[in-house]
Amino acid sequence: MAITDNGTPLELGYLFPAEWEKHKSTWLSYPHNETSWPGKIHTIFPWYHQFIKELAKGELVNINVTDDAMQVRVFKALTEAGVNMQNISLHQFPTNDAWCRDHGPAFLLNPDAEFPKVIVNWKYNGWGNKYAAELDTLIPSRIGELLGLPVFFPGIVMEGGSVDFNGKGTLLTTTSCLLHPNRNPDLQQQQIEHYLMHYYGVKQVLWLGEGIEGDDTDGHIDDLTRFVNEDTVVTVVEHQKSDANFIPLQENLASLSRMRLLNGKQLNIAELPMPEPMYYEGQRLPVSYANFYVANAGVMVPTYRCKQDDLAITVLERCFKDRPVIGIDSVEIIWGLGSWHCLSQQEPEIIAGQ
């Protein structure tokens, strides 16, 4: 069911909710592409299954798989991992890769509309044609068909990891990613803002600059700065002046301090440490505590077996007092150049009266 001429989501009163609002489910695409974890994909599954186990304690987990054989294998593996299988639903929607944050559906809500929930199907081109994406870019429409939801098609490239929301009309992103010529080379910043506002249902776009070292997405916001409530962000800060991340993260910190929300209020800013640098086969990896995922049952935080892990969890515990903060080892997962937030996409619950 597609909407093409009834107006944009913003015009129809839809909004992309904040991640901490109640979920109906989390959507995942089960890892299978060995080129994302060359030589190591077999090492990621104990931690990936732990992530699913924690998610399933508080919500339905919908998982895209490629075929019958994978469906049987995944069901068996999750059962053996002690996952609550009553909260697991497997769908034969083939994908190129596992990064559901970027290729999954963007769910927007308007509880008063004829269709209280809709999907936006942005184009997805594998982070600037770096990787194959012909299956991934179909996923939102396939899920829309499954759920019987209307689907909007903005017609431009956008990735879920490149945007973050406070649920009150403000979106946070980076120029390094959204203005990169490998996404939408014919669009200027003001035109991209127009699309962001009209298809995410927001009224304000705040721009940061560069992302972190090792991030092959050209600077996704979900490795950098995240809203934790409507007027507070956590942002990663590097304290080693010799580190390549030091200056860009200081610049982003300064930019955040100058920003004002729609009501004129200054952002509250909490600083997250950066983990110790990690390398694999000479490649720097995009390790970041900002790649946490806020689920119904808890906040799932990537950890990296270093001394900063405990501090990062403590900072987030101060921000999320309504649910536990759960560290899940990401040392193997991060070789794929992403972690728990990159792997997941939330489907919000429709709550009347919001």
N, C-alpha and C positions, 0 to 999 in steps of 0.2 A: 504494500500500500504506500504509494508515493504522493507527496504533496509538492506541487510545482508552482501554483499560481494563487494560493490563498493568503499569501503574506509570509514574512520571515518569522522565525520563532520569537524574536523580540516583539514584533508587531502583534503577534498572537498571544503574548503574555507568558511565554515559556522562559524558564531560567535553569541554568546548570547548577544543581545544588552543591554545597560544600561537601567535601569528602567525609567529614565527621557526622553528617546527618545520616539517619537510619538507612541501611541498605536492605533491599530485597534480596540481592545476591551480589556475588563477585564473579566476573567472567575471566577465564584464563584460556590460553591456547597451549596445549601440552607440548613441551620441548621435544623436538625430533630432528632438527637440522644440525648436523654435526659441524657444519661450517661456522656456526656461531660459537661453538665450544670445541675447536679443533683439538683432537687428541684427548679431550677431557669430559665429553658430554656424560659419560658413564658415572662421573664423580658427583654430578649435581643433584641426582635424584633423592638421596636421603634428606637433603635440606629442602628441596622443592616439595617433597611430600610432607615434611614438617610444617611448611608454610600452609599447605592445603588443610592439614589437620587442625591448625589453629583457626583458620578461616571458618571451617565447617562447624566449629563450636558455637558460632553465632549467626550463621546465615547460609543460604543455599550457595553452592559453588558450581557454576556451570563451566564445563571444560570442553573446548573444541579439540577433537581428535581427527585423524586423517581417514581411518577406515575401520572395518570390523576387527582386524587383527590388533590394531592399536587400542581399540575400545576394550577388548578382552584383557589385554596386557595391563592397561591402566587400571581397570577395575580391580584386577588381582593385586597389583602393587599397592594401591591405596588401602585395600582391605587388610593386607599384611602389615601396613604401616599404622593400623589402628585408627584410621579415619572414620568418622561418623558417616557411613555410606548413605544414610537416609537424607543427608544434605548434599549429596553429590549427584549431578546430572551430566551425562556425557552426550555430546552432539557430534555427529559426523560432518563437521564443517572443516575441510582441509585448509591448512594455512602454510605459508612459506616458513614461518618462524613463530617464536613463542611470545613476542613482545606485544601483548594484548593492550597495554596502555596506549600504544600508538596506532594500532590497526583496529582496535575494538570500537564498539558503538559509543557515541556520546549521547547519554540519556538526559533529556530535559523534562522538567515537570511544569504543569499548570493544573492544579487540582480542580479548578473550576471549568476547564475546557471540556469539549465533547470527548476528546482523547486526552486524558490527564498526563499521559507519558508519551513522548515521541523520541525518535532517534535522528541524529544528524550523521550522515555518511560523508565525511570529508574524503577527498582523494588522499591516497597514501602511496608514496613513491620510493619506499625503502631508504628514508633519510637522504633524499637528494640523489636517487638512482645509484646508491652504493650497493644495494642488495636487491634481489628479486622480490616482487611484491604483488604479482598478478592475482594470487589467491587471497592474500591478506586484505587487499583493498575491497574485496567483496564481502567481508565478514559482517560489517554493520547491516547491510541490506539483508543478508541471510538471517541474521538474528531478528531483524524487524519483521521478516516474513514469518518466522517461527512464532514470535510473540503477538503477531497481529497488530503491530504498531506502525503508525505513519512514519515515513522516512523523508527527511529533507536532504537535498543534494546541493551544497553551496558551489561545487565545481572548482574549488581550489584545494591545494595541498595543505594539510594541517595534521599535526600529531598530538595525541593526548598528553605526552610528556613535556610538551613545549608550553603548556598553559597550567596555571593554578588559580583557584577561585576561593573567595571568602564567603560565597553564598548570599551576599548582599549587594551584588551588582558590580563587583570589582574583579578584574582578571589581571594576573601577573605573568609576564613573559620576558623573552630576551630578544634583543636586536640581532645577536649573532646567529640565531637560528631562524627566526621568522623573516628576517630581511636577507637571508642568504640567497644568492641567485639560483641555487640548485632546487629551490622550492617553487616560488612563484615569481620568476624574473620580470614579468610584465607589470607587477603591482608595486606601488609605492607604499610607504608606511601608513599613510592616511587611509589608503584603500584597504589594506589588510586590517586595520582597526575597524573599519566599517563591517567587514565580514565577521570579525571576532564578536563585535557587539550584536550584530543581527542574528548570528547563528549559535551563539552561546547565551544570548539573552542578557548580556551585561551592559552597563552604562559607562564603564570606565576601564581603560587599559593602561596599566603601569608597566614601563619598559626598564629592564635592567640590561647590562651589557654583555660581557663574555661569560661563558661557562667554565667548567673545570677541565684540567688536563686529562687527556685520555678519552674524552667523551666524543664518540664518533657521530653523535647526532648534531654536532655543531653548536652545542650549548643549551641543552634542555633545562628548563627551570626546575624540574624535579630532582636534579642533582645539586641545586644551588640554594633556592629560597622557597619556603612553603608557608602558606597560611596555616595557623593552628586554631585561630578563631577569627571572628569578623574584623578585628583590628590589630591582630598580632601575627607576626611572621617569625619563623626561625630561619637563620641564614648561616651557611658554613663560612668559617673564617680560618685562614691559615696563619699561624704565628711564626713560622720559620721564614725569615725575610729572603733567604736564598732560594726558596721554593718557587717554581714557576706560577703557582696559584696565588702567591701572596698579593701581588699588585692588583690583579683582576678582582679578587675577592674583597680587597679593601675598597676598591672603586665601587663595587656593588653595595657594600655596606654604607658608604657615603651617600650613594643614590637613594637607598632606602630611607635614610634619615631625612632626606629632603621631600619625600613623597607625602601627599595628603590624600585621604580618602574622600569619598563623595560628600561626606558631612563636614569636611574640612579638618578632620582629626588626623594628627600625626600617627604613623604606625608605631606600635610597640614592637621592639626588636629584641629577640633572644638569640644569642650566638651559639652555634653548634661548632665543636672542634672539627677539624679535618682529621681523618685517620692517617696513620703513617703511610707514606707512599708505597704502592704495591706494583710490582712488575711481573710479567710472565713472558718468557722468551724475548726479553728485551723491550717489551711493549708496556708503557705505563697504563695502568688500569684506572677507570673513573670511580675510585672508591669515594663514597660520600654517605654520611648518615642522613642526608636530606631525602634519600630515596626510600623513606618509610611509607607504609601503606596503612591508612586508618580504616580498620574493619569494625564490625559490630562488637566482636569479642576482644578487641585489643588493637594496639598500634604495633605493627610488625616492623621492626627496625633491623636493617642489615648490620651485622657486626663483622669484625675483621681480625680477631685474635690479637688485638693490640691494646695498649694501656688507655687509649681514648674511648674504648667501647663503653666503659662504665659511666664516664662523664656524659657522653651523648645520651645514654638512657636516662640519666638523672635529669638532664635538661628537658627531655621530652616528658618525663613524668610530671614535671612542674607545669607543663603546658596542657597535658591531658589527664585531668584528675577524675574523669568519669569512666575510665577504662584502663586496664593494665597495659604497660609498655613491655613488649616481648622482643628480646633480642634473638635473631635467628642468623646463624653463621652464613656469611655470604662469600667466603673466601673462594669457593669453587664456582659459585654462580657468577661472580663478577668477571670471570674470564670471558663471559659472553658480552661484557661491556654494559651491563645493567643489573638491577636487583629487583626487590620485591614490588616497588611501585611500577617499574617498567613492565613487569610481568602481568599486571592486574588492571582491571577496569571495573569500577563499581556501577551497579544498577540500583538507583535509589528507590526507596519505598514511597508510594503515594500516601501522603498523610493529609486528610481533609482539614481545611481550616488554616493551613500554613500560608 
